[in-house]
Amino acid sequence: MSLFKTSALALCLLAACDQTPPIVVEDNLPADDPRQQALVISECAIYYAAVAKLEQTGQAANGNPTKDCPIEARAKAADINPMVSVPPVTPGYPETLYERMIARGIPTAMADDISKSKAFWDLVAQRDSAYASF
C-alpha cells in the first residue's frame, strides 16, 4: 500500500475514533471515597445541563460531553447560567475544568458562560473542600 493510502486510512480511523477525554477521577482521593463520586456527579451534571441547553437552542455539541457520565448525574440540577459577578478562571483546577469542558465538546462560547456560573464555582469549591478534609 502506498504511503498516501496508508496516511489517508490512518486519518480516517483517527477521525472515526471518539476523542472525548474521560471524566477525570481525582487521584488524590480513594476510588471508593463518596467525595470522589460526588465530584463526578457534579461535573457530569454540568455536561448534561449544557447538552440540554444546546438542544433547546437547536445547536449540537462538538462531541459527546456526557460520555462515561453516570446517568444519575442527569437528575442533579446544575445552574449553568452566567452570574453577574464572578472571579476570573485561574490556573489550577478552574482552568483545567474549563479546558476539559471544551475538550469534551462544549462550544467555547458556552464554556465561557459556564465558567461564570454557580454550578462551575460550586464544583470548584466542592473539590477544594474535598481536598481540605482529606
HUWOZI-V800210 format. One line per field, one symbol per residue. phi: phi as a letter, one per 30 degrees, with the letter a starting at -180 (. if undefined). psi: psi as a letter, one per 20 degrees, with the letter a starting at -180 (. if undefined). A space follows every 50 residues. Layout:
BEGIN
phi=???
psi=???
END
This chain:
BEGIN
phi=.dddddddddddddddddcdddddcdddceecdedddddddddddddddd ddddddcicbddlbeceidddddddddbdcddddbbdddcejdedddedd edddjdeedddddddccddddddddddeddddcd
psi=prhghggggggggghhqojpqrpppoiiqqhjphhghhggggghhggghg gghghhjjrqrkbnhjpjpphihhippoojqqrgoqqqprqbgghggghh gghijpqghhhgghijrggghggghggggghhj.
END
